[in-house]
Amino acid sequence: MDDSDILSTAENEERMVVTMDKDFGELVYRSGRKHNGVLLLRLEDATGDEKAEIMKQILQAFADQIEGKFCVFQNGRLRIR
């Protein structure tokens, strides 16, 4: 699917997009595209288990803060915009 289609589907289904694709930053943050939330994970060298653990930690600590926001996780830090 095209990134724009993914974002539209997620919006229609009231879901957040979790991705490692930096193109969503351009689509959402710079273009002002409407969304229900995007979480961009900058974890290129992480294993699948490490990614799952980081997602678990993010959701436990920030679930109430990330809905409808553009978020970037990189170098152990979560930025919420």
C-alpha positions as CSV (number, residue, x, y, z in Angstrom):
1,M,0.0,0.0,0.0
2,D,1.0,3.6,-0.6
3,D,1.9,5.6,2.6
4,S,-1.0,7.9,1.9
5,D,-3.4,4.9,1.7
6,I,-2.0,3.5,4.9
7,L,-2.6,6.8,6.7
8,S,-6.1,7.1,5.3
9,T,-7.0,3.5,6.4
10,A,-5.6,4.1,9.9
11,E,-7.6,7.3,10.2
12,N,-10.8,5.7,9.0
13,E,-10.3,2.8,11.5
14,E,-9.2,5.2,14.3
15,R,-5.8,3.6,14.6
16,M,-2.3,4.9,15.1
17,V,0.4,4.1,12.5
18,V,3.6,2.5,14.0
19,T,6.4,2.6,11.4
20,M,10.1,2.8,10.8
21,D,9.4,4.6,7.5
22,K,10.6,8.2,7.7
23,D,8.4,9.2,4.8
24,F,5.5,9.4,7.2
25,G,7.2,12.3,8.8
26,E,7.1,14.2,5.5
27,L,3.5,13.1,4.9
28,V,2.2,14.1,8.4
29,Y,4.5,16.5,10.1
30,R,5.5,18.7,7.3
31,S,2.4,18.5,5.1
32,G,-0.1,18.8,7.9
33,R,-1.9,15.6,6.9
34,K,-4.7,14.6,9.3
35,H,-4.1,11.4,11.3
36,N,-4.9,9.6,14.5
37,G,-1.3,9.3,15.4
38,V,2.0,8.2,14.0
39,L,4.8,6.6,16.0
40,L,8.1,6.6,14.0
41,L,10.6,4.2,15.5
42,R,14.2,4.9,14.7
43,L,15.5,1.4,15.6
44,E,17.3,0.3,12.5
45,D,19.8,-2.0,14.3
46,A,17.3,-3.4,16.9
47,T,16.2,-7.0,16.9
48,G,12.5,-7.9,16.7
49,D,12.5,-8.7,20.4
50,E,14.1,-5.4,21.2
51,K,11.5,-3.5,19.1
52,A,8.7,-5.3,20.8
53,E,10.1,-4.5,24.3
54,I,10.5,-0.8,23.3
55,M,6.9,-0.7,22.0
56,K,5.7,-2.2,25.3
57,Q,7.6,0.4,27.3
58,I,6.3,3.3,25.2
59,L,2.7,2.1,25.5
60,Q,2.9,1.5,29.2
61,A,4.4,5.0,29.9
62,F,2.8,7.2,27.2
63,A,-0.4,5.6,25.9
64,D,-2.5,8.5,27.1
65,Q,-0.2,11.1,25.6
66,I,0.5,9.8,22.1
67,E,-3.0,9.5,20.6
68,G,-3.4,11.8,17.7
69,K,0.2,12.9,17.9
70,F,3.3,12.5,15.7
71,C,5.9,10.8,17.8
72,V,9.5,9.8,17.2
73,F,11.5,7.3,19.3
74,Q,15.2,7.5,18.8
75,N,18.3,7.0,21.0
76,G,16.1,6.0,24.0
77,R,14.0,9.1,23.9
78,L,10.4,9.7,22.8
79,R,9.5,13.1,21.2
80,I,5.8,13.9,21.1
81,R,4.5,16.6,18.8
